[in-house]
């Protein structure tokens, strides 16, 4: 399989606003998605319009499929407040969180 034919690698991410709010999501292109959430590109989630700018607090992955990433996203979204920072993924191929910056 050529590199261009590889399936996308899904990433689960946790964003944090300057006010301390959090937002969780999945994507195949985290820099593009962060730009969307911050209003620099079209397509951000309505929930992130307030609280800009957002920064990546943590990211997990890659996930083998979108379904696997979605299952962990559901688990992460069920957590509230500081508990989200201690999230441990169940299905990521690289289970250790990546904290940018």
VENUR-V832443 format. One line per field, one symbol per residue. ss: DSSP state (H for helix, E for strand, C for the rest). psi: psi as a letter, one per 30 degrees, with the letter a starting at -180 (. if undefined). A space follows every 10 residues. Layout:
ss: ???
psi: ???
//
This chain:
ss: CCHHHCCCCE EEEEEEECCC CEEEEEECCH HHHHHHHCCC CCCCCHHHCC CCCEEEEEEE EEECCHHHHH HHHHHHHHCC HHHHHHCCCC CCCCCCCECC C
psi: klefgklkjk kkljlklffg llkklllfie eeeeeeeggf lkglkefgek gklkljelkk alkfleeeee eeeeeeffll bffefgkjkf fkeifkkkjl .
//
